[in-house]
Amino acid sequence: MSRKMKNKVVENLTIERIATEGKCVGHHEGKVVFVQGVAPGDVVDVRITRGKSSFMEGEAIKFHEFSKDRIDPFCSHFGTCGGCKWQHINYDLQKTYKRQQVVDQFTRIGKVEIPEVQPIIGSANTQYYRNKLDFTFSNNRWLTREEIDSGAEFERNALGFHIPKMFDKIVDIEHCYLQGNISNDVRNELRKFALSNALSFYDIRNQVGLLRNLIIRTTSTGESMVIVQFGGDNEAEIDLVMNFLHEKFPQITALLYIINLKKNETFNDLEVVTFAGKDYIEEEMEGLKFRIGPKSFYQTNSDQAYELYKVTREFAGLKGDEVVYDLYTGTGTIANFVAKQAKQVIGIEYVEAAIVDAKLNSKVNGLENTLFYAGDMKDMLNDEFIAAHDKPDVIITDPPRAGMHDDVVNMLLKLEAPKIVYVSCNPATQARDVALLSEKYSVDKIQPVDMFPQTYHVENVVLLTLKS
Ligand SMILES: C[S@@+](CC[C@H](N)C(=O)[O-])C[C@H]1O[C@@H](n2cnc3c(N)ncnc32)[C@H](O)[C@@H]1O
């Protein structure tokens, strides 16, 4: 960006609408200007931080008018913590914008013919709806401008969330409105205990420190899993921490820890030690039990996961004699959810531990018509696999945010299943994949579901039907 452009201030910019990733847009001298943290209807001065020939990006530095759709954010961490970027917009409007995002992605990226996008299915709970949160310990707490300006000395250890785009800065969380149950108490009590016992908080730059990460998972059945990741292997200190949690929170049903001396926080390849209780928690849906292990994915809004699965099942339109492939099956939740309505369901998933859970989930629920396989989708779903199994009548696919690998899309085109139900947490990559699939499929139904109130994220289910 030219020096002239950088730090340029665009005055009195009217914010017109929401674009992708929660950014809003206005127009200035024929160029689109993307701005974070504003709402349609705001009139602001914007300092430009990035400029290209066709667009600019910037931050609002002065508000002249506030949008009538703004509401007061309820969280004291709003604006610093990157978690709930839309708390300043009322929920009805959040839903409208989310649905609009789906329309935009399919018309701009997908460029495919689509039916009317259904009104989004909203979340009954707009706070305390998450069943999983990851908190990070750090010896580098984020200080506010006022704290820095005060010149005072502050506690620098923190337990909370990453500041957006800053890998080494953590905002210390006092209360998080995303997860209920014991979540806030466990985090705050553990931090207090660590500080009063002078236990070291992780130093990510130098990769040292005992306390590294805290994961809390809860279920609607009242169970909870707490996992502490340690960045050191001092047995006495680890025992001290785990005994504290065990005694203070006897209601934790799965108390686990991991010693992680690696550079990153992922622990799929590490041993998870059960300190007390079980090594899994159990969620329930329509009388079905779902076992969730520490390494397994489970949709983070349990109530809305049920809504999402009902839409998926309805789109699949099963009569009882179909072979269903459930791609990216996780712990086999969708596979097991639809199994009673199908002849056979075959689930494929990358994480081996999740496949172990998926099989267990079938067993626990007395389902005998499911098969599960672990492996990378692009390698698993090949001619040999298809030859060894029945061809699918319905394919349900629920890939991660990046969408499906080209090889997987090509395989779906080759398989020509009469129906594909595509579930996605990223309509942009979904629209891209659907555009490729449109060579043989038409888009028959689109149903957005809101799993993540207060954020710009949206889940979307698409029914694709093989063209005749
Ligand atoms: C959005 S989750 C869907 C999980 C499941 N359908 C559910 O509703 O619980 C995506 C899943 O894809 C898995 N995954 C990611 N990349 C994969 C790959 N290349 N091959 C197979 N599975 C993959 C992840 O481990 C995760 O369980």
The ligand as an SDF file (V2000), in Angstrom:
LIG
                    3D

 27 29  0  0  0  0  0  0  0  0999 V2000
  -17.5730  -30.1690   10.9350 C   0  0  0  0  0  0  0  0  0  0  0  0
  -16.9710  -31.6550   11.6400 S   0  0  0  0  0  0  0  0  0  0  0  0
  -18.3570  -32.7040   11.3610 C   0  0  0  0  0  0  0  0  0  0  0  0
  -18.5950  -33.7600   12.3820 C   0  0  0  0  0  0  0  0  0  0  0  0
  -19.9000  -34.4910   12.3990 C   0  0  0  0  0  0  0  0  0  0  0  0
  -20.5640  -34.5470   11.1200 N   0  0  0  0  0  0  0  0  0  0  0  0
  -20.8160  -33.9070   13.4630 C   0  0  0  0  0  0  0  0  0  0  0  0
  -21.8550  -33.3300   13.1480 O   0  0  0  0  0  0  0  0  0  0  0  0
  -20.4860  -34.0650   14.6480 O   0  0  0  0  0  0  0  0  0  0  0  0
  -15.7960  -32.1250   10.4920 C   0  0  0  0  0  0  0  0  0  0  0  0
  -15.0950  -33.4310   10.7850 C   0  0  0  0  0  0  0  0  0  0  0  0
  -14.2280  -33.7080    9.6970 O   0  0  0  0  0  0  0  0  0  0  0  0
  -13.0610  -34.3240   10.1850 C   0  0  0  0  0  0  0  0  0  0  0  0
  -12.0250  -34.1390    9.1440 N   0  0  0  0  0  0  0  0  0  0  0  0
  -11.3040  -33.0230    8.8850 C   0  0  0  0  0  0  0  0  0  0  0  0
  -10.4930  -33.2150    7.8380 N   0  0  0  0  0  0  0  0  0  0  0  0
  -10.7170  -34.4810    7.3890 C   0  0  0  0  0  0  0  0  0  0  0  0
  -10.1760  -35.2520    6.3350 C   0  0  0  0  0  0  0  0  0  0  0  0
   -9.2570  -34.7530    5.5160 N   0  0  0  0  0  0  0  0  0  0  0  0
  -10.6330  -36.5040    6.1740 N   0  0  0  0  0  0  0  0  0  0  0  0
  -11.5800  -37.0190    6.9890 C   0  0  0  0  0  0  0  0  0  0  0  0
  -12.1250  -36.3240    8.0200 N   0  0  0  0  0  0  0  0  0  0  0  0
  -11.6980  -35.0730    8.2220 C   0  0  0  0  0  0  0  0  0  0  0  0
  -12.8160  -33.6440   11.4910 C   0  0  0  0  0  0  0  0  0  0  0  0
  -11.9910  -34.4290   12.3320 O   0  0  0  0  0  0  0  0  0  0  0  0
  -14.2300  -33.4610   12.0250 C   0  0  0  0  0  0  0  0  0  0  0  0
  -14.6100  -34.5360   12.8480 O   0  0  0  0  0  0  0  0  0  0  0  0
  1  2  1  0
  2  3  1  0
  2 10  1  0
  3  4  1  0
  4  5  1  0
  5  6  1  0
  5  7  1  0
  7  8  2  0
  7  9  1  0
 10 11  1  0
 11 12  1  0
 11 26  1  0
 12 13  1  0
 13 14  1  0
 13 24  1  0
 14 15  1  0
 14 23  1  0
 15 16  2  0
 16 17  1  0
 17 18  1  0
 17 23  2  0
 18 19  1  0
 18 20  2  0
 20 21  1  0
 21 22  2  0
 22 23  1  0
 24 25  1  0
 24 26  1  0
 26 27  1  0
M  CHG  2   2   1   9  -1
M  END
$$$$
